[in-house]
């Protein structure tokens, strides 16, 4: 398991990967957050994460993230390691990753319907909260059916910035 931190317009992101693919993305990756996440990953995965920004997968992930924030990339093309999520949550996140493109949004209830569970909007919200791969699996594109922005693990300001980058919301004034 390898990791690096990349600076972005929404703050530092920690990216961690295995031989299978990108494993997790963590917002606001200060030193304290990074240390806590890496300790948790070591316990969960049974291996000590190694800082390796030059690893091919992480170098490509960083390149794609930088292009996304520069407005030069709309889709990510990386293998993903889904081992930190399972069951309904994995099903919902896979549907989100493949079925909600850049610049589009979907309601929690609509996403529940897409996976054959109409009426499971709250469970979809929980799945979004468990997303180990935000930005790459775009949980920021899931909104409330009444037009509200909904919640976001990276903070609502981060969600607004991501939606503005994708042209869904106007750019914040300040």
TORVEX-916082 format. One record per residue (C-alpha): residue in three letters; residue number from 1; y, z, x. Coordinates in nm, 3 decimals. Each point is the difference from the previous one (the first is absolute). Layout:
// TORVEX-916082
+-----+-----+---------+---------+---------+
!   r !   k !       v !       w !       u !
+-----+-----+---------+---------+---------+
! Ala ! NUM !       Y !       Z !       X !
...
+-----+-----+---------+---------+---------+
This chain:
// TORVEX-916082
+-----+-----+---------+---------+---------+
!   r !   k !       v !       w !       u !
+-----+-----+---------+---------+---------+
! Unk !   1 !   0.000 !   0.000 !   0.000 !
! Unk !   2 !   0.336 !  -0.108 !   0.139 !
! Unk !   3 !   0.356 !   0.065 !  -0.109 !
! Unk !   4 !   0.363 !  -0.082 !   0.065 !
! Unk !   5 !   0.340 !   0.064 !  -0.155 !
! Unk !   6 !   0.236 !  -0.284 !  -0.089 !
! Unk !   7 !   0.368 !   0.038 !  -0.087 !
! Unk !   8 !   0.103 !  -0.166 !  -0.326 !
! Unk !   9 !   0.293 !  -0.015 !  -0.242 !
! Unk !  10 !  -0.166 !   0.282 !  -0.197 !
! Unk !  11 !  -0.063 !   0.218 !   0.305 !
! Unk !  12 !  -0.292 !   0.031 !   0.239 !
! Unk !  13 !  -0.344 !  -0.101 !  -0.131 !
! Unk !  14 !  -0.321 !   0.125 !   0.156 !
! Unk !  15 !  -0.271 !  -0.265 !  -0.003 !
! Unk !  16 !  -0.361 !   0.094 !   0.073 !
! Unk !  17 !  -0.297 !  -0.234 !   0.018 !
! Unk !  18 !  -0.373 !  -0.006 !   0.060 !
! Unk !  19 !  -0.227 !  -0.283 !   0.102 !
! Unk !  20 !  -0.019 !  -0.091 !  -0.369 !
! Unk !  21 !   0.375 !  -0.043 !  -0.050 !
! Unk !  22 !   0.324 !   0.179 !  -0.075 !
! Unk !  23 !  -0.095 !   0.349 !  -0.122 !
! Unk !  24 !   0.325 !   0.172 !  -0.093 !
! Unk !  25 !   0.377 !  -0.035 !  -0.006 !
! Unk !  26 !   0.213 !   0.314 !  -0.009 !
! Unk !  27 !   0.371 !   0.012 !  -0.087 !
! Unk !  28 !   0.260 !   0.212 !   0.182 !
! Unk !  29 !  -0.218 !   0.029 !   0.311 !
! Unk !  30 !   0.195 !   0.262 !   0.191 !
! Unk !  31 !  -0.182 !   0.179 !   0.281 !
! Unk !  32 !  -0.100 !   0.286 !  -0.232 !
! Unk !  33 !  -0.126 !  -0.237 !  -0.272 !
! Unk !  34 !  -0.181 !  -0.212 !   0.258 !
! Unk !  35 !  -0.179 !   0.300 !   0.152 !
! Unk !  36 !  -0.108 !   0.130 !  -0.341 !
! Unk !  37 !  -0.129 !  -0.342 !  -0.109 !
! Unk !  38 !  -0.187 !  -0.063 !   0.324 !
! Unk !  39 !  -0.168 !   0.343 !  -0.021 !
! Unk !  40 !  -0.104 !  -0.069 !  -0.359 !
! Unk !  41 !  -0.132 !  -0.346 !   0.091 !
! Unk !  42 !  -0.200 !   0.141 !   0.292 !
! Unk !  43 !  -0.168 !   0.247 !  -0.234 !
! Unk !  44 !  -0.066 !  -0.255 !  -0.271 !
! Unk !  45 !  -0.119 !  -0.284 !   0.221 !
! Unk !  46 !  -0.182 !   0.210 !   0.262 !
! Unk !  47 !   0.185 !  -0.163 !   0.289 !
! Unk !  48 !   0.319 !   0.076 !   0.187 !
! Unk !  49 !   0.268 !  -0.266 !  -0.066 !
! Unk !  50 !   0.129 !  -0.170 !   0.316 !
! Unk !  51 !   0.355 !  -0.130 !   0.033 !
! Unk !  52 !  -0.043 !  -0.372 !   0.065 !
! Unk !  53 !   0.296 !  -0.213 !  -0.110 !
! Unk !  54 !  -0.139 !  -0.292 !   0.199 !
! Unk !  55 !  -0.331 !  -0.014 !  -0.184 !
! Unk !  56 !  -0.030 !  -0.345 !  -0.160 !
! Unk !  57 !  -0.014 !   0.127 !  -0.360 !
! Unk !  58 !   0.294 !   0.240 !   0.037 !
! Unk !  59 !   0.209 !  -0.251 !   0.194 !
! Unk !  60 !  -0.054 !  -0.251 !  -0.282 !
! Unk !  61 !   0.076 !   0.265 !  -0.265 !
! Unk !  62 !   0.326 !   0.086 !   0.176 !
! Unk !  63 !   0.091 !  -0.368 !   0.026 !
! Unk !  64 !  -0.063 !  -0.048 !  -0.373 !
! Unk !  65 !   0.192 !   0.315 !  -0.098 !
! Unk !  66 !   0.298 !  -0.108 !   0.209 !
! Unk !  67 !  -0.008 !  -0.347 !  -0.158 !
! Unk !  68 !  -0.024 !   0.155 !  -0.350 !
! Unk !  69 !   0.306 !   0.218 !   0.055 !
! Unk !  70 !   0.187 !  -0.297 !   0.150 !
! Unk !  71 !  -0.065 !  -0.193 !  -0.323 !
! Unk !  72 !  -0.225 !  -0.248 !   0.181 !
! Unk !  73 !  -0.337 !   0.104 !  -0.149 !
! Unk !  74 !  -0.110 !   0.054 !  -0.358 !
! Unk !  75 !  -0.372 !   0.060 !   0.044 !
! Unk !  76 !  -0.201 !   0.203 !   0.247 !
! Unk !  77 !  -0.306 !  -0.158 !   0.152 !
! Unk !  78 !  -0.196 !   0.281 !   0.161 !
! Unk !  79 !  -0.345 !   0.144 !  -0.054 !
! Unk !  80 !   0.021 !   0.332 !  -0.184 !
! Unk !  81 !  -0.234 !   0.297 !   0.044 !
! Unk !  82 !  -0.041 !   0.148 !  -0.348 !
! Unk !  83 !  -0.205 !   0.302 !   0.115 !
! Unk !  84 !   0.269 !   0.258 !  -0.088 !
! Unk !  85 !  -0.012 !  -0.089 !  -0.371 !
! Unk !  86 !  -0.287 !  -0.054 !  -0.243 !
! Unk !  87 !  -0.097 !  -0.051 !  -0.363 !
! Unk !  88 !   0.268 !  -0.071 !  -0.260 !
! Unk !  89 !   0.279 !   0.048 !   0.253 !
! Unk !  90 !  -0.146 !  -0.265 !   0.230 !
! Unk !  91 !  -0.053 !  -0.237 !  -0.293 !
! Unk !  92 !   0.363 !   0.038 !  -0.111 !
! Unk !  93 !   0.140 !  -0.036 !   0.352 !
! Unk !  94 !  -0.206 !  -0.312 !   0.069 !
! Unk !  95 !   0.128 !  -0.156 !  -0.323 !
! Unk !  96 !   0.355 !   0.092 !   0.096 !
! Unk !  97 !  -0.041 !  -0.153 !   0.347 !
! Unk !  98 !  -0.138 !  -0.328 !  -0.132 !
! Unk !  99 !   0.176 !  -0.032 !  -0.335 !
! Unk ! 100 !   0.363 !   0.109 !   0.032 !
! Unk ! 101 !   0.194 !  -0.232 !   0.230 !
! Unk ! 102 !   0.320 !   0.052 !   0.194 !
! Unk ! 103 !   0.301 !   0.015 !  -0.231 !
! Unk ! 104 !  -0.205 !   0.098 !  -0.307 !
! Unk ! 105 !  -0.063 !   0.335 !  -0.165 !
! Unk ! 106 !  -0.270 !   0.129 !  -0.232 !
! Unk ! 107 !  -0.008 !   0.296 !  -0.237 !
! Unk ! 108 !  -0.243 !   0.287 !   0.052 !
! Unk ! 109 !  -0.163 !  -0.077 !  -0.336 !
! Unk ! 110 !  -0.016 !  -0.372 !   0.070 !
! Unk ! 111 !  -0.177 !   0.066 !   0.329 !
! Unk ! 112 !  -0.244 !   0.231 !  -0.181 !
! Unk ! 113 !  -0.076 !  -0.285 !  -0.241 !
! Unk ! 114 !  -0.062 !  -0.240 !   0.287 !
! Unk ! 115 !  -0.284 !   0.220 !   0.125 !
! Unk ! 116 !  -0.149 !   0.039 !  -0.346 !
! Unk ! 117 !   0.136 !   0.347 !  -0.071 !
! Unk ! 118 !   0.279 !  -0.044 !  -0.255 !
! Unk ! 119 !   0.160 !   0.334 !  -0.070 !
! Unk ! 120 !  -0.058 !   0.128 !   0.354 !
! Unk ! 121 !   0.364 !  -0.028 !   0.111 !
! Unk ! 122 !   0.006 !   0.358 !   0.130 !
! Unk ! 123 !  -0.316 !  -0.060 !   0.202 !
! Unk ! 124 !   0.167 !  -0.309 !   0.148 !
! Unk ! 125 !   0.294 !   0.221 !   0.096 !
! Unk ! 126 !  -0.242 !   0.234 !   0.178 !
! Unk ! 127 !  -0.156 !  -0.300 !   0.176 !
! Unk ! 128 !   0.345 !  -0.107 !   0.120 !
! Unk ! 129 !   0.055 !   0.352 !   0.133 !
! Unk ! 130 !  -0.327 !  -0.020 !   0.194 !
! Unk ! 131 !   0.078 !  -0.341 !   0.154 !
! Unk ! 132 !  -0.074 !   0.029 !   0.373 !
! Unk ! 133 !   0.153 !  -0.342 !   0.071 !
! Unk ! 134 !   0.349 !  -0.010 !  -0.153 !
! Unk ! 135 !   0.212 !  -0.308 !   0.068 !
! Unk ! 136 !  -0.319 !  -0.197 !   0.084 !
! Unk ! 137 !  -0.148 !   0.098 !  -0.337 !
! Unk ! 138 !   0.330 !  -0.016 !  -0.190 !
! Unk ! 139 !   0.005 !   0.308 !  -0.223 !
! Unk ! 140 !   0.381 !  -0.031 !   0.001 !
! Unk ! 141 !  -0.050 !  -0.293 !  -0.242 !
! Unk ! 142 !  -0.142 !   0.226 !  -0.273 !
! Unk ! 143 !   0.263 !   0.118 !  -0.248 !
! Unk ! 144 !   0.027 !   0.169 !  -0.338 !
! Unk ! 145 !  -0.037 !  -0.214 !  -0.312 !
! Unk ! 146 !   0.339 !   0.115 !  -0.131 !
! Unk ! 147 !   0.174 !  -0.143 !   0.306 !
! Unk ! 148 !   0.008 !   0.322 !   0.201 !
! Unk ! 149 !  -0.077 !  -0.020 !   0.368 !
! Unk ! 150 !  -0.283 !   0.255 !  -0.014 !
! Unk ! 151 !  -0.104 !   0.225 !   0.285 !
! Unk ! 152 !  -0.068 !  -0.077 !   0.363 !
! Unk ! 153 !  -0.164 !   0.194 !   0.281 !
! Unk ! 154 !   0.254 !  -0.128 !   0.251 !
! Unk ! 155 !   0.290 !   0.117 !  -0.218 !
! Unk ! 156 !   0.194 !  -0.185 !  -0.268 !
! Unk ! 157 !   0.266 !  -0.121 !   0.244 !
! Unk ! 158 !  -0.274 !  -0.166 !   0.206 !
! Unk ! 159 !  -0.144 !  -0.162 !  -0.315 !
! Unk ! 160 !   0.346 !  -0.129 !  -0.095 !
! Unk ! 161 !   0.050 !  -0.147 !   0.348 !
! Unk ! 162 !  -0.338 !  -0.177 !  -0.010 !
! Unk ! 163 !   0.066 !  -0.141 !  -0.346 !
! Unk ! 164 !   0.348 !  -0.111 !   0.110 !
! Unk ! 165 !  -0.146 !  -0.170 !   0.308 !
! Unk ! 166 !  -0.232 !  -0.193 !  -0.232 !
! Unk ! 167 !   0.286 !  -0.096 !  -0.234 !
! Unk ! 168 !  -0.118 !   0.212 !  -0.294 !
! Unk ! 169 !   0.298 !   0.237 !   0.015 !
! Unk ! 170 !   0.351 !  -0.056 !   0.133 !
! Unk ! 171 !   0.068 !   0.125 !   0.352 !
! Unk ! 172 !   0.132 !   0.357 !  -0.001 !
! Unk ! 173 !   0.377 !   0.017 !   0.056 !
! Unk ! 174 !  -0.035 !   0.275 !   0.262 !
+-----+-----+---------+---------+---------+
